[in-house]
């Protein structure tokens, strides 16, 4: 039963002991056999909630609410690390943000008081339901601490999800990567909506259902894409709700108040053309050709990595992502960069001037957009008007400022498309940075195996620190590309697990160890996952690992006609798991930036709709990362980076070129986890060839590191 806002205001004004608090009850539990009889004996299976689709938390909160804390540290903080050669100031979120996921004992935040304060503001703003997206004003997947509104209000720290709050309910929707994490972090105020599970509503559907009987839904319009807002408004009205309302102020920010972290103001630096491969003048000329093709008035750039790429600039406003808060407007005659000018070095300002780019304050974008919309409405008839192009990820607020649909057209970003096709300089940079990164990982796994097999105790964070130190001495190193996922045993089953200093597990040499890590280099971005075992793995672990490895190889060896999408290729990686009735709840591959975001659209490999819309093309760089996760026991993932390239085939049916992959990751696989009896001769040859490639490209760079050389020789013997 829902109460009207006035009634809720009266209830919220009562002392806590006088309130009647709406209660929710736990959903029925279920046992998940997961791997099935061939991998896990029936007597050893654990009860798991991983198959529950809608889950209501009833656990007693483990600690009171507390503000998010973010700490900066010097770039040379690691012992033995040289000063960072570029101004990418690393924020060590893994080690200090108390809301990061420590799977050994993920902490639950008591959100009761925060929700109470938010509901009072909802009454004041005359709305019944409030939507809290994960993204910032630029649709960023990874955000600055000051934009962590969904985490603040819900306690869930994963990178993907949406929170929705009504007067008597609160729901958190997230995808399969975070089911375990969310189930542990949400307190008893929240219902978990497991997205992608059959019969579970999307958060938009949940909002629409709750808005029935004349309720009004509110949102900060800077945080919701215009296309999403339009669809959501339609669903609300269809369900009998009043409308979706754009609120002028963010309500969560008002609850957060003085405890909210400050807006970042990190320096912006120039990325030299020897790394970028193309100057800004040329990139602007290419963009203007696209505007001419579409007869457009201009293009509004709102995604941070697109601004950084277009102007060959890099920043550090978002941890691990070398971007800076900015917008841009490009017309046939003008290019304007909206940014805090104090962030720009003299070299940046001179470069922008040479490329005929005007600099304006960051906040001026909305007033300029409004003027452009008013000018278009006043000076041109509808038949003559040229529209401004907007990315389909542009915020609702920016689209409204430009005059809405009458003066704008949403498209897949031409900058995003251009950025995803790496030029030859960027491709060679990707090859070279992965060789150097491979050297760091080879040294790391050799060291780690030696430590664990000689009785040294290490926890997950200490291990991650060592890996970071080994990367920091590599040429062109700038920082990590995401917090290292260093996970032992059951923690490896949490797909995006992040260890926390003082609240993580000691590495068990007799358990699976999964390490997903990457770095930012001036010449590229890396992301590599290896799963290892330093003792005697079980038959179940060996079989699961081999099935995942077979999927990785199958996709790497795939040849496909131009125009094939990542959606179509996804089954190559899953086929061997499917044959056993198994699967994994994440995508198989994502695009990667060139010294930019480690997750980059529009291409990818998986079952998301967007991956069916965009074909893979020559020059794309994507991950290939199948996995398998046995909740409460272990997890396996194997990830390589690969360049899409044209291949020679005997025939060219349909006069189409055929494409394949060139792997650039140079790190051996774990021999102890490979069952060679499950491999075909072709797969054995692929592994032998891969190992030879790794040795040829990394051995000389290992120098006199006898431990690493011995480990490399052991792990790369021919099959």
BELHUZI-V827678 format. One record per backbone hydrogen bond with DSSP energy under -1.0 kcal/mol. CO is the residue of the C=O (numbers start at 1). NH is the residue of the N-H. Records with the same first field share a line. If there is no record, write none. Layout:
BEGIN
CO->NH ; NH
END
This chain:
BEGIN
4->8
5->9
6->10
7->11
8->12
9->13
11->14
15->18
16->19
33->36
36->39 ; 40
41->44
42->45
49->52
53->194
55->192
74->77
78->81
86->88
90->73
91->93
92->96
93->97
97->100
101->498
102->105
111->115
112->116
113->117
114->118
115->119
116->120
117->121
118->122
119->123
120->124
121->125
122->127
123->126
129->218
130->165
132->163
136->139
144->147
145->148
147->149
148->152
149->153
150->154
151->155
162->173
163->132
164->171
165->130
169->166
170->191
171->164
172->193
173->162
174->195
175->178
178->182
179->183
180->184
181->185
182->186
185->109
187->190
190->57
191->172
192->55
193->174 ; 195
194->197
197->200
202->206
203->207
204->208
205->209
206->210
207->211
209->212
211->215
215->242
216->128 ; 129
217->245
218->131
219->247
220->223
221->397
224->396
225->229
226->230
227->231
228->232
229->233
230->234
231->235
232->236
233->237
234->238
235->239
236->241
237->240
240->214
243->217
245->219
250->254
251->255
252->256
253->257
256->259
257->260
268->345
269->314
272->275 ; 276
273->277
279->283
280->284
281->285
282->286
283->287
284->288
285->289
286->290
287->291
288->292
289->293
290->294
291->296
298->389
299->330
301->328
303->307
304->308
305->309
306->310
307->311
308->313
312->271
314->269
318->321
321->323
323->317
327->338
328->301
329->336
330->299
334->331
335->358
336->329
337->360
338->327
340->343
341->344
343->268
345->349
346->350
347->351
348->352
349->353
350->354
351->355
352->357
353->356
358->337
360->339
361->364
362->365
364->368
365->369
366->370
367->371
368->372
369->373
370->374
371->375
372->376
373->377
374->378
375->379
376->380
381->385
387->297
388->409
389->300
390->411
391->394
394->226
395->399
396->400
397->401
398->402
399->404
400->403
404->407
407->388
409->390
411->392
413->417
414->418
415->419
416->420
423->427
424->428
425->429
426->430
427->431
428->432
429->433
430->434
431->435
432->436
433->437
434->438
435->439
436->440
437->441
438->442
439->443
440->444
441->445
442->446
443->447
444->448
445->449
446->450
447->451
448->452
449->453
451->456
458->507
459->463
460->464
461->465
462->466
463->467
464->468
465->469
466->470
467->471
468->472
471->474
474->477
476->522
479->520
484->486
485->516
487->514
488->491
489->492
490->493
491->494
494->497
500->503
505->460
508->511
512->489
513->532
514->487
515->530
516->485
517->528
518->481
519->526
520->478 ; 479
521->524
524->521
528->517
529->639
530->515
532->513
538->542
539->543
540->544
541->545
542->546
543->547
544->548
545->549
546->550
547->551
548->552
549->553
550->554
551->555
552->556
553->557
560->659
561->564
564->616
565->569
566->570
569->572
570->573
571->575
574->578
575->579
577->580 ; 582
578->581
588->625
589->605
590->623
591->600
597->593
603->591
605->588 ; 589
608->611
609->612
611->567
617->620
619->422
620->644
621->592
622->642
624->640
626->638
628->636
630->633 ; 634
634->630
636->628
639->529
640->624
641->664 ; 665
642->622
643->662
644->619
645->660
652->655
653->656
657->562
658->647
659->560
660->645
662->643
670->673
671->674
675->678
676->679
680->684
681->685
682->686
683->687
684->688
685->689
686->690
687->691
688->692
689->693
690->694
691->695
692->696
693->697
694->698
695->699
699->702
702->705
704->706
705->709
706->710
707->711
708->712
709->713
710->714
711->715
712->716
END
